[in-house]
Amino acid sequence: MRTKKFTYYNKKRFWAGLLLAQFVLFLVFSQVNFIVTIFESVFEYQKGMHQKLLSLVPFSVGDVLYILLFVFLLFFFFKILKKESRKTYSLRFLIFLNIVYLTYQISWGMLYFQKPLIEKLPEKEIKSDDLKRLTLEYLARCKIARASVKEDRSGVFMISDLTSVKDEILRNQAKLPSFINDKKETGIRAFKPSLFKPVMSYTGILGYYNPFTAEAQYNSELPSTYIPFTLAHESAHQLGYAKEQEANFVGFLMGQQSLNKDLRYSTEYFVLKSLLNSLSERDPEFVKEILENYSPEMKRDRLAEKLFVMKHKGFLEVFFGFTNDLFLKSNHQEGSITYSYFIDLLVRYQRIK
């Protein structure tokens, strides 16, 4: 009897069937609010433990894990190509996929199906006039914020103290509005420069959250205008907000009234760019007018961003942009090039301020 079971578990069709069953099971789970809530509770229970443990390691453990994962995939690929080892390693590869997929779904994947933040905010029709009014407001705010931050020798915004930015984000986790946020802050500094930063600059990826280690990675080679808000965005993921645009919104809440000048400017500048992006097709002349009315300091920051993007433009950016777009849409999110959901959240939030 034991021999039969052992033989059965060593069949590829068993593990292929199990993987398919997992897909179907988690698809069903994603449609049941009660079950999604259970996964939220599991995440709340384990997130502090993971962040606290891995924050003690000075480098990104998650990145090392990704490197090992890539090595394993290459190893399986070459073994499966060989006829004499194909059967054995095809089986092992299916077992490996089952373990990785199960771990991902339990630790993170089901959080994409949480109750949307937009349901916690009042309904409001978004009109162009609303967006224009907000754009003018954030242009004025950006000008004031930009005048209070430091510059490098080229007159471009320079972060004065990145550690202070990280600490401020952690403090502001505890200040999120209670009617929006029901996540428990950890107060643990688990932000780490990505080991892949030389490559990241060519992908268009600013930062990412590792679902297996709960670390927040960021590209430290980015222009300074990007980095503080990117950290706030990844911090929102660490709290448990999986959807990209909801993480943007929570990151905005952390940075909008920040006492840290660098974080406030980076946040308000992100909002301004998002508003301009949403108006670019509706009213390109208005967008052009706003850009012309940037302060001289802001124009230098914008030029620095454009030069960075142009320097690192290429195939990788297109490839990662396409794959990220598919990933977002597969998890019931808008594609990576749209800001409409974030803008919707922003406009609704402004109504109750």
N, C-alpha and C positions, 0 to 999 in steps of 0.2 A: 504493500500500500504506500509506503514511504517513497519507494522507487518511482511509482507512477506519478506522485505529486511532484517529485523532483524533476522528472522528465517533462511534465506539463509546464512547469515554470520556466523551463529552458527552451520553450518554443517562441519564436519571433511573433507569431500571430497572437499569442497571449498578451505580450507587452504592447504590441500595436493596438490590440483591442482595448487594453487598459488605458492607453493614452487617449484613444478616441472617447472612451467612457468618461475620462476626466474632463475633456472638452465639453461634453454634453452636460455633465453634472454641474460644472461651474457656470455654464450658461444658464442652467435652470436656477442655480443659487443666486445668480445676479439679478433675477427677476423677483426674488422674494425678499422684501424689506427686512423681515425679522432675521433671516439668515445673514444678510449683509451687515446688520447691526452686530451680530455675533462676531463677525470678522473684524469690525471696527473695535470691539472690546478686546479682542486678541491683540490687535496692533497697539492699543493704548497700554496694555499690560507689558508688552515686550520692548516698546520703543526706547524707553529710558534706560533699560538694562543694556541694550545693544549700543546706544550712543555713549553711555558712560564707560563701558568696557573698551570700546574701540577708540574713544577720544584719547585714551592713554598712549596710543600708538601714534608716533609723529607723522607717519606717511599714510597714504590711502590704502587700507586693507582691501577695500572693494576693488580698487584698480588692479591690485595683485591677483585678486580672485578672477577678474576678467581676463587677465593675461593667461592664467592657468586654464581657464575655460577655453580660450582660443587655442592653446597648445593641445588640450584634450581633443578639441574638434578636428584639428589637423591630424592628430594621431589616429583618430577613428577613421577619418577620410582616407588616409593612405592604407590603413589596414583593410578597409572595406574594398579598396581597389584591387587588392591582391586576392586571387581566387582561393588560395589555400587558407586564408584567414578570414574570408568574407563572412561566412556563416557565424563564427564565434563573435566577431566584433560588431556585426549587424545587431545581434542579440544584445550585447553590452551597450551599444549605442542607444537602443530603444529603452533599456533600463535607465540609462543616464538621463535621457530626455524626460522620462516619467518623474524622476526624482527632482530635476530642475524645475519642471513645470509645476509640480505640486508645491514645492517650496515657494516659488514665486507667487502663486495664487494665494497661499495661506498668509504670506508675509506682506503682500502689497496689492496684488491684482484685483481683489474684490473691492478695494477702496474706491475704484473708479465708479462704482455703482451706489455710492452714498447718496443721501438726499441732497439734491443740488442746492448750493447757497442761494441761488436766485429765488427759491421758494421762501426764504427768510426775509426777503426785501419786498417793499410795496411795488405793485405793478406800475409801470410808466411807459407810455409810448415815447420812443426816441425820435426826436425831430432834429433836423439839421440846425435849427436855431439853438437848441439845447447844446449840441456839440460845439457850435461856434462860441457860445457864451462860455462854456467850460474851457475851450481852447484859449480864449483871451485871458481867462482867469489864471490858467496854468502858465501862460507865457509871462504874465506879470510876476507870478510866484517864482518862476525859474530865474527871472532876471534878478530878483532880490536875493534868492538863495545862491546864485552863481557869484554874486558880488562878495559873498562872505567866506568863500572857500579859497584854498591855496592853489597856486599855479606852478608849473615847472618852468624851465628857462625859455620854453617856446610859447609861454602864455596859455598853456592848456591845463585844464583841471587836473589836480594831483591830489590823491588821497593823503591826508596828513598822518593818520594813524589807523591802519586797518584793524588792529586788535580792538580799538575803541568802537569801530563800526560793528564788529561781531558781537561785542558785549552789549551794545545798544539794541541790536536786533533781539538778543535773548531777553533783555529787560522788557522790550515791547511785546514779546509773546504774551506776557502776563497782562497787558493792557488792551488786548483786543476786545471789542464790544461783546458782551455776554450774549446778546440776542443773535449774534452771528456765529461766534466761536464756542464750541463745546469741547474743544480739545484741551488736554492738560499740557502745560508748558513743561519742558524738561530742564531748561536753564543750563544745558550742557553744550559747550563749544565743540561741535563736531564738524566744523568746516575745514576742508582740506584742499590745497591746490592739487589739481589732477596731475597724475603722472603722464598723461597723454597730451599735455598742453601744447607741445610743438605741432601735434596733429590736429588738435581741437580748433586751433586758429584757422585751419583750412576747411572746417566742416560747418561753420556757422553756429555751432553749439557753444553756448555761454557757460553752462553748468549742467549738472545732472545729479539726481538722487539715486543712490544705490539701494535697491530694495532688499538686498541680502545682508547688508551691513549697517544700514540706516545712516551712512555717511553722506554729507553734502559736498560734492566736488565742484570746483569752479576753475575756470581758465585764468590763471594769474597774469597771462600776457595780454589780456584785454585792455583797451583804453579805460581809464579810471571811471569814466561816466557809467560804464556798464557794471562794474564790480559790486558796489554796495547793494544795488537793487537785486542783482543776481543772487547775492547771499541771502537777502530777505526772501526771495522767491524759493530758494532751496530750503530755507528754514521752514517755510510753510509746508513743504513736502514732509519735512521731518516731524511736523506736528500731526500730519495725517491727511493733508489735502492732496489727493492724487492728481486731479485734473489740472492741466497746465494753466488755464485761464483763471481758475479759482485760486491757484497758488499765486498767480500774478496779483489778484485782488487782495488776498491776505497779506502778501508782501507789501502792497500799497498801504494797507492799514497800519503795518508796522513802521513804515517810513514817512507817512504823510505829515505827522506832527512831531517828528523826531527831534530831540535836542541835539543830536549829532548832525552837524551841518553837511557833512559829506553824504550821509545816508539820505537826508531830506532832499538835497539837490538831485542826487541820482534817481530817487523815486519820482520827484516831480517832473524831471526831464523825461523819464520813461513814460509817464502819463501823457505829457505833451506830445511826444512822438506817436503814441498810440492813437491819440485823438486826431492828429494830422493824417495818420495812416487811414483811419476810418473815413476821413473827409476827402481823401485824395481823388476818388472817382466822382463823388457827389459835387465837389466844388474845388477844382484844382487851382482856380485863381485865388481863392481865399487862403489855401495852403501856401501858395507862393508868396502871398502878402505877409503871412505870419513868419515864414522863413526869412524874409527880408527884414522883418522887425526884430529878429533875434538881436540880443546885445552883442557887441563885438567879441566878448568873452565866450558867449554861447556859440557864435559862428566859428570860433577857433576850435571849440570842442567838437562841433559837428564835422568840421573838416578833418580832424584827427580820426574820428570814427570812419568817415568815408575812405580815407587813405588806408586805414587798417583793413577794411573790407576789400578794397581794390587789390591790396598787396597779397591777400590770402584767398582771392577768388579762384575757383577752379573746379575740377571734376568732383572732388570730395564734398564740396559744399552742395552741389546739385544732388549727389548720391544720398548724403545724409539728410538733406532737406526732404527728398522724396520718401525715404524710408521712415523718417520721423512723422511725416504727414500720414502715411499709411498706419503707423502705430497709433497715432492719436485718434484717427477715425475708427480704428478697430476697437477702441475703448470708449466709443460713444462721445468723442470730443470733436471740436472743430479742428480743421487742419492747422498746421503750424504757421501759416502765413496770414491768418485772420485774427483780428482783435475784437470782433463784434461782441462776443460773450463777456469779455472783460469790460468793454465799454458799457454794455447793458448793466452789469453789476455796478459800475462806477456811477452811472446816471441815476440808477435807483437809490443808491446809497446817498447821493447828494440831495435827494428829495427829503430825506429824514434828518439831515444834519441841522 
